[in-house]
């Protein structure tokens, strides 16, 4: 059991790999092979749902205010800038937008070097177990996530209540093919750990997510208000904070990006929370053959997606970057 007010700060840690097998080690030198995946339990490709055609709640818009005093990134969220920032409405069900989960809100700030994101997460039973950078921690833990769209791709980042993060850099393959970047396509499909989402309706190619991507300069922190992994009392919840460098985001999509933004620019951003049902033992048992340690969870988002797929940027929040100081 941990003390009240536990916090953690950190940066992603690089995970070592064995050296690749080279051709001179194989038979008569006729073959070279890549690394084995670090996440063998994940599929190499998947088909995800498109935006449904039924009526959905309007996509929110948000004014992201500029800050001249960068947050400390300690998870406390006690700086004046966060007090003056605009906080979102509580997240709703990913499918419908209905307010059917514990309250979660997000706020954003920006300056010339970073996008800053803060989360306030209500949670009466704070639990977190995943400690390995790049683990798909949303399968086992509550987490909060952010998705930032750029030209030709987007960035995905999530953190749990003990400050473990995972990251993806997603690249739309059709954009690479249209500009003849065959070397980029070849590089993506040689990655040891990637996930291919197949083409949606009207697309000729899908997208690739790089599971080992580390955004340079990323900083993140969390603070827990309660007793972590101790279900015998009632917790308040936890808070999380990101500092995402524009210079790091410049690499998404493998093409020129509009970062940092200028006042008046708009970028699509989504925020997400996975909320696990720790008491659903029957559901957890059904997940054992698929993902040992996983428990059933529901997704809640800033903008409703119409189904369980958060990866349709058309439904993400329109974030307007304004010059007004927070």
N, C-alpha and C positions, 0 to 999 in steps of 0.2 A: 504494500500500500504506500502511496506517495503522499507527501505533505500538500497542504492547501497552496494554491497559487503556483504550482509547478510550471516552469517555463523551459524552453529550449530554443537555441539559435544555431544556425549552421549553414554550410555550403555543401553542394553535392560532392560526393566522394567518387573518385574514379575507381572502377572495378577492373582488376587485372584479368587478363586472358592468357591462355597458352599461345605460344607462337604458332602461326599458320603452318600447315604441312606443305613443304615445298616439293617441286617435281623431282628433285634429285634424291628424295627419300622414298620415292614410290617406283617400284619395279625398274623399268629401263628409262625412267624419266619422261614418260609420255603423258603424265597426268599431274595436275595440281588441284587441290581441293581447298575450300574455304573452312572457316571455323564452324564448329558445331554451335547451335543456338544455346544461349544461356537460359532461355525460357521455353523448354521443349514442350511444356503442357499447353502453350498457346498455339492456335492455328496459324498457318502462314497467310491465309486469306479469309475474308468474310464478306458477306453481302448484308448491308445495313439498310434499314427502311428509309424511304424518301419521305418528304413532307407530305402528309395526307391532304387530300383535296377538300375535306370538310372544313367548315368555318372554325377558326381558332382565335384566341384572344389577340388583340393588336400587339405587334412587336414594340416593346418599350423604347424610348429614347432617353438619353442621359447626358447631362452636361458635366464633363470632367474638368474640374477647376485646376488651375496651375498653382504650384506651391513654390515659394522662395526659400522655404525651410524644409529640407528633405527629412522625412521620418527616420527615426533611429533604427528601425527594423529589429525590434525586440519583442514584438507580439503584444505589448501592453496597450497600444492604441490610445495613449494618454496625451499625445501631443495636441496642441491647439489646432493644427491643420486638420486632423481627423474630426475634431469637434465641429469645424466649419465646413467640412466636406458634405456633399449630399449623399445620404445613405439610401439605398434602394428600398423598395417595398419588400416585405418578406417573400422569400422564394415560394413558388407554388409547385404542385405536381408537374413533373416533366411532360406528362401527356396532356393535361387539361388546364393547368394553372391553378387548380383548386388548392386552397390553403389547408392541407391535410397532414402537415408534418411539424416537427419542432421548428421554431422560428430561426431563420438564417437570413442575414443581410450582408450586403457588400457595399463598399465605397471605393472610389478611384481618385487618384491625384496624378499629376504629371509635372515634369520639368524637362529641360533639354537633354537630360541623360537617362531618365528612367520613367517607366510607368509603375505606379505604386497601387497596390490593392490590399484592402483590409476586410476581414470577415469577422462578424460576431455570430457565434453559433450557440444556440440554446440546446443543452443536452443534459438531461437528468442523470444519465449513466455514461460518463465519458470512458471509452475504452479505445485502446490502440495497441497493436501487436507487431506490425510489420516494421522492421528496422533496416532493411536492405534497400539502398538507393536503386531506383528503377523497378522495384517490385510493383506488381499491379495491385496496389494496396487497397483500392476501392472494393476488391473482392472480399477482404477480410475486415476492413476497418471503415468507420466513418471517415470521410475526407471532404475537403473543399477543393474546388478546381477552377481554373480560369482558362479560357480559350481566346486567343488573339489572332485575328485574320490579317494576312498580308497579301501581297501579289503572288499568286500561284501556290499558296499554301497557308498553313496556320500553325500556331504553337499551342500545345496543351501541357498544363502543369497542375499537379495535385499534391496536397500535403495532408498528413494525418495529425492526430493530436499529440504525437511525440516527435513531430518535425521531420518525419521521413517523407521524401518527395519522389515522384516519378515524373518523367517528361517524355513528350513525343514531339518530333518535328514532322509535320505532315506536308507532303508535296503532291500537287495535282499533276498526274503524268501527262495529261493531254496538253498542258501548257508547255512541258518540256519537249514533247513531240512536235508541236507546232513551230517551235523555234529551232528544231533540229538538234537539240541537246542530247544526242545519243550517248555520249559519255556519261552524262548525268543519269540517264535511265539505266545504263549498265552498272554504274556504281550503286544505285539503290537496290537493284536485284542481287547484288553480290554481298549485301549486308548480312551478317550472321543473325541479327535480330531485327526483323521488320514485320509489319502487318500490312497486308494489301486489302484495302476496301475496294470491291469491284465497282464498275461504272454504274451510276444511277441512271434513271430514265433520261434520255437525250444526250448522254455522254458516251464517248467512244472508249475512254480509259478511266480508271478509277484513281485512287491515291495511295501513296505509301507512307506509313508512319514509322519513323526511325526510333526504335525502342531504347537505344543506348545514347540518345542525343543529350548532351549537357550544354545548356545555354551558358555561354561565358559570362561571368560576373554576377550570376543570379545570387540573390540573398533572400533568406526566408526565416521566419521565427514563429513560434506559437507560445501561448500561455494557457494553462488549464486552471479553471476556477472550480476546484472540487478534488476528489480523490480518484486518481486514475486507476482503472481496472479493479474497482471495489464497488460491487453492485448493491451493497448493503446500506448505502446512504443516498441522498439526493444531491446531485451536483448542479452547479449553475450552467456550466458549459465550457467553451473555450474560444479563443480568438487566434487569428492567423494573420500574417502580414508578409507581403512579397515586395521586393524591389527588383523589377525586371528591366535590364538595360536595353535601351533602344539599339545600341550597337550589336548586342547579341541577337535581337529580333531581326536585324538586317539580313541574317543568313537564311531565314525561312523562305520557302518557295524557290530557292536557288536562283534568284533573280533580284534585280534592284527593288528596294523597298521604300515606302514613303515614311521612313522613320529617321529622326524624330518627327512627329507631326508639327504642323504650324497651327496657330489659332484659326479656327474655322474648319479644320479637317475633320473627317468622320471615319472611324474605324469600327468594324463589327466585333463585339466582344461578348462572350457568354460566361456566366458564372454558375457553378453546379455544386450540389451537396449530395453525397451518398449517406443515407440514413439506414443503418442496419437494425434488423429485428432480432435482438439477442435471445429472445425467448422462443423463437420459432425453431425448436430442436428438430422437428420433423423435416422442415425445409432444409435445415443444415445437413441432415443425414442424406437427403437426396442429392446434395451438391458434392458429397465426399468423392464419388467416382470421377467427377468432372474437375473439381478444384478442392483438394483437401484443405480444410481450415476455413473455407468460405462460409458465409452466412447470408441468408436472404436480405436484400436491401431494396429501398425505393429511392429513385432519383428526384431531386427538386432543383429547379432552375430559376434564374432571373427572368428569362423569357420562355414561355411554354413552347414545346417542340411539336406537340401533336401526337407523339408516340415516345417510346423509350430511347430513341436515337438522338443524342445530343450533337451529332456530327453533321448537321445541316446548317451551314452558316447563314442561309437565307433567313433563319429564324432568330439569329443572335441580336443582341441589343445594339442599336445605333448609338455609338458613343461619340459625342461632339466635343472636341477639345477647344476649350475657351481660354482666353487670356486673363480672365478674372481671377484674382488671387484668393486662395483659401486661407 
